[in-house]
């Protein structure tokens, strides 16, 4: 398999002029020694970020599989769990908008490390106390049980800006897809580790069996801090002729319109995630009376399948194109979401959930590439913050309403509402996104 982080003649278009560290072409001559130095630097930062996402995914996988079950074990009902999962997005929205507005002016590495420190504190707090206030604070501070792709949550704009400034633009689709794949592989490993730490014979009513998960999550945050500290941030890129061209008022108006559509799409997608995905472990535990160990194995399988699907997405980009790949995968995913609650057999529901989840989440790198293409390079952090925060806003109240419906015996309604929202989002994709072109200043692929 080709390494998506190493430029190859087969995957890269012909570029007549050399490129700077941000992938922006310039007319100056670049000495061979400096070129070699650039290549080593360009490979180093993306690989460190990808390794960081894999480690972060381990902790998130444990929390996503078992945090809702832990809340259930300490006496929370479905509506209360939905409230804390929904409110956990509030702090992330504000922080994400702040990070996005800071753009390239802030120290991106330090912001990513700050995110890990918050996760470390949240994990320690949840391990130390099972009180309602402590667990609610942990969910708000560290996004426990909410983040589901190995991303740094509200600090995603810093991560994406680092990728944009250290990776060749024409490889963004492959690099970001591979980054997504490693995040989901980490989620799978974390969910599997959670199942092994809990043990196959443990019931879901004992809160103490979940405590080791929080301790391990805190340890992973320390490992990630050490990884991120090795990053040397590249210097801000020079403005190019293409950047000036896209600064025209008409270009800015088109950019603003696309971002507004992106926010609407993500509000719909966020609602779908909040109504169905965040409470999926709880729904399976209640619908089929399975133990936490089985839920962890289920989620691990789902995450590993998603990782493999994300790798496949990276290979299919050249054949199908970014937009067609996204449209087809999301359409099938919405259909599977409507089908899931109608299945009375555990193993069949398991298969449908796994395929549906992998189709929904695996194009994350493709979706981020299309988002990057909507704006000029210097606005990528802002676009990412709108992308992430609008997705979180859609999840604010959806888990609460889903929990209310489940508590009242309406097991089908959350999935039907979620499927309808996702289908509406798919219908809007073509109005917002377009297939990136090689010559685009920001989103050249």
Residue pairs with C-beta under 8 A, 6 or more apart in sequence:
1 311
2 8
2 10
2 11
4 11
4 171
4 174
4 175
4 177
4 178
4 314
5 43
5 46
5 47
5 50
5 167
5 171
5 175
5 178
6 43
7 168
7 171
11 171
11 174
11 318
12 168
12 170
12 171
13 170
13 438
15 25
15 170
17 25
17 26
17 27
18 25
18 26
18 28
18 29
18 30
18 35
19 25
19 26
19 168
20 26
20 38
20 237
20 238
21 38
21 41
21 42
21 165
21 166
21 234
21 235
21 237
22 164
22 165
22 166
22 169
22 234
22 237
22 377
23 164
23 167
23 168
23 169
23 170
23 444
24 169
24 237
24 238
24 240
24 243
24 377
24 441
25 240
26 238
26 240
30 38
41 166
41 232
41 234
42 166
42 167
42 168
44 232
45 162
45 163
45 166
45 167
45 231
45 232
45 234
46 163
46 166
46 167
46 175
46 179
48 227
48 228
48 230
48 231
49 159
49 162
49 163
49 179
49 231
50 178
50 179
50 182
51 182
51 227
52 112
52 224
52 227
52 228
53 150
53 151
53 152
53 159
53 179
53 182
53 183
53 186
54 150
54 182
54 183
54 185
54 186
55 186
55 220
55 223
55 224
55 227
56 116
56 119
56 150
56 151
56 152
56 183
56 186
56 220
56 224
57 149
57 150
57 182
57 183
57 184
57 185
57 186
57 187
57 189
57 190
57 303
58 186
58 187
58 189
58 190
58 193
58 220
59 119
59 123
59 190
59 216
59 217
59 220
59 221
60 147
60 148
60 149
60 150
60 186
60 187
60 190
61 186
61 187
61 188
61 189
61 190
61 191
61 192
61 193
61 194
61 299
61 300
61 303
62 190
62 191
62 193
62 194
62 197
62 213
62 216
62 217
63 144
63 145
63 147
63 190
63 213
63 217
64 145
64 146
64 147
64 148
64 187
64 190
64 191
64 281
64 299
65 190
65 191
65 194
65 195
65 281
65 295
65 296
65 299
65 300
66 194
66 198
66 210
66 213
66 281
66 292
66 295
66 296
67 139
67 144
67 145
68 81
68 85
68 145
68 278
68 279
68 281
68 282
69 204
69 210
69 281
69 282
69 285
69 292
69 295
70 126
70 207
70 210
70 213
71 80
71 81
71 84
71 135
71 145
72 81
72 204
72 282
72 285
73 204
73 205
73 206
73 207
73 210
74 130
74 135
74 207
76 84
77 403
77 407
78 279
78 282
78 402
78 403
78 404
78 406
78 407
79 400
79 403
79 404
79 407
80 403
81 279
81 282
81 399
81 403
82 278
82 279
82 398
82 399
82 400
82 401
82 402
82 403
82 404
83 399
83 400
83 403
84 135
84 136
84 139
85 139
85 145
85 146
85 274
85 278
85 279
85 395
85 399
86 274
86 395
86 396
86 397
86 398
86 399
86 400
87 136
87 139
87 140
87 396
88 139
88 140
88 143
88 144
88 145
88 146
89 143
89 146
89 392
89 393
89 395
89 396
90 140
90 396
91 140
91 141
91 154
92 143
92 146
92 153
92 154
92 388
92 389
92 392
93 154
93 389
93 392
93 393
94 154
95 153
95 154
95 155
96 153
96 154
96 155
96 156
96 157
96 385
96 388
96 389
96 392
97 385
97 386
97 389
99 106
99 111
99 154
99 155
99 156
99 157
99 158
99 381
99 385
100 157
100 381
100 382
100 383
100 384
100 385
100 386
100 389
101 382
101 385
102 111
102 157
102 381
103 157
103 161
103 378
103 379
103 381
103 382
104 161
104 165
104 236
104 378
104 381
106 158
107 233
108 158
108 159
108 161
108 162
108 233
109 158
109 162
109 228
109 229
109 231
109 233
111 155
111 158
112 152
112 155
112 158
112 159
112 228
113 225
113 228
113 229
114 155
115 152
115 153
115 154
115 155
116 152
116 221
116 224
116 225
116 228
117 221
117 225
118 141
118 142
119 142
119 143
119 217
119 218
119 221
120 142
120 218
120 221
120 222
120 225
121 141
121 142
122 137
122 138
122 139
122 141
122 142
122 143
122 144
123 138
123 142
123 144
123 214
123 215
123 217
123 218
123 221
124 214
124 218
125 134
125 137
125 138
125 141
126 134
126 135
126 138
126 144
126 214
127 211
127 214
127 215
127 218
128 134
129 135
130 207
138 144
139 145
139 146
143 153
144 217
145 278
146 278
146 395
147 153
148 187
148 273
148 277
148 361
149 180
149 183
149 184
149 187
149 361
149 364
150 180
150 182
150 183
150 184
150 186
150 187
151 159
151 183
151 388
152 158
152 159
153 388
154 388
154 389
156 384
156 385
156 387
156 388
157 380
157 381
157 382
157 384
157 385
157 388
158 381
160 368
160 372
160 380
160 381
160 384
161 380
161 381
161 384
162 231
162 233
162 234
163 172
163 175
163 176
163 179
164 172
164 372
164 377
164 380
165 233
165 234
165 236
165 237
166 234
167 175
169 442
169 443
169 444
169 445
170 438
170 444
170 445
171 445
172 369
172 372
172 443
172 445
173 314
173 317
173 322
173 365
173 366
173 369
173 436
173 445
174 314
174 317
174 365
175 365
176 364
176 365
176 366
176 368
176 369
177 310
177 311
177 313
177 314
177 317
177 363
177 364
177 365
177 366
178 310
178 311
178 314
178 365
179 365
180 310
180 361
180 362
180 364
180 365
180 368
181 307
181 308
181 310
181 311
181 314
181 362
181 365
182 307
183 307
183 364
184 303
184 304
184 306
184 307
184 310
184 361
184 362
185 303
185 304
185 307
187 299
187 303
187 306
187 307
188 299
188 300
188 301
188 302
188 303
188 304
188 306
188 307
189 300
190 300
190 303
191 296
191 297
191 299
191 300
191 302
191 303
192 296
192 297
192 300
193 216
194 213
194 296
195 292
195 293
195 294
195 295
195 296
195 297
195 300
197 212
197 213
197 216
198 209
198 210
198 213
198 292
198 293
198 296
199 209
199 293
200 291
200 293
201 293
202 209
202 291
202 292
202 293
203 291
203 292
204 285
204 291
204 292
209 292
210 292
237 377
239 378
240 441
242 439
242 440
242 441
243 376
243 377
243 378
243 441
245 251
245 441
246 255
246 376
246 441
246 442
247 376
255 374
255 375
255 376
255 379
258 374
258 375
258 432
258 433
259 374
259 375
259 383
259 386
261 428
261 431
261 432
262 371
262 374
262 383
262 386
262 387
262 390
262 432
263 386
263 390
264 428
265 425
265 428
265 429
265 432
266 387
266 390
266 391
266 393
266 394
266 425
267 390
267 391
267 393
267 394
268 394
268 421
268 422
268 424
268 425
268 428
269 391
269 394
269 421
269 422
269 425
270 390
270 391
270 392
270 393
270 394
270 395
270 398
271 394
271 395
271 398
271 417
271 418
271 421
272 334
272 337
272 394
272 398
272 418
272 419
272 421
272 422
272 425
273 391
273 394
273 395
273 398
273 418
274 394
274 395
274 396
274 397
274 398
274 399
274 402
274 418
275 398
275 399
275 401
275 402
275 414
275 415
275 417
275 418
275 421
276 337
276 340
276 402
276 414
276 415
276 418
276 419
277 357
277 360
277 418
278 395
278 398
278 399
278 402
279 399
279 402
279 403
279 406
279 414
280 353
281 295
281 298
281 299
282 406
283 406
283 411
283 414
284 290
284 295
284 298
284 346
284 349
284 353
285 292
285 295
286 406
287 349
287 411
288 346
288 349
290 298
290 346
298 350
298 353
298 354
301 350
301 354
302 353
302 354
302 357
302 358
305 354
305 355
305 357
305 358
306 357
306 358
306 361
306 362
307 362
308 358
309 358
309 359
309 362
310 361
310 362
310 363
310 364
310 365
312 362
313 325
313 329
313 362
313 363
313 365
313 366
314 365
316 325
317 325
317 366
317 445
320 328
321 435
322 366
322 369
322 370
322 433
322 435
322 436
322 445
323 370
323 429
323 430
323 433
323 434
323 435
325 363
325 366
326 363
326 366
326 367
326 370
326 429
326 433
327 426
327 429
327 430
329 359
329 360
329 362
329 363
330 359
330 360
330 363
330 422
330 425
330 426
330 429
331 423
331 426
332 359
333 356
333 359
333 360
333 422
334 419
334 422
334 423
334 426
335 419
336 352
336 355
336 356
336 359
337 356
337 360
337 415
337 418
337 419
337 422
338 415
338 416
338 419
338 420
339 352
340 349
340 352
340 353
340 356
340 415
341 411
341 412
341 414
341 415
341 416
342 412
343 349
343 352
360 422
368 384
368 387
369 436
369 443
369 445
370 433
370 436
370 443
371 383
371 384
371 387
372 380
372 383
372 384
372 442
372 443
373 433
373 434
373 436
373 440
373 442
373 443
373 445
374 383
374 432
374 433
374 443
375 382
375 383
375 442
376 441
376 442
377 441
377 442
379 442
380 442
398 418
401 414
402 414
405 411
405 413
405 414
406 414
436 443
436 444
436 445
437 444
437 445
438 444
438 445
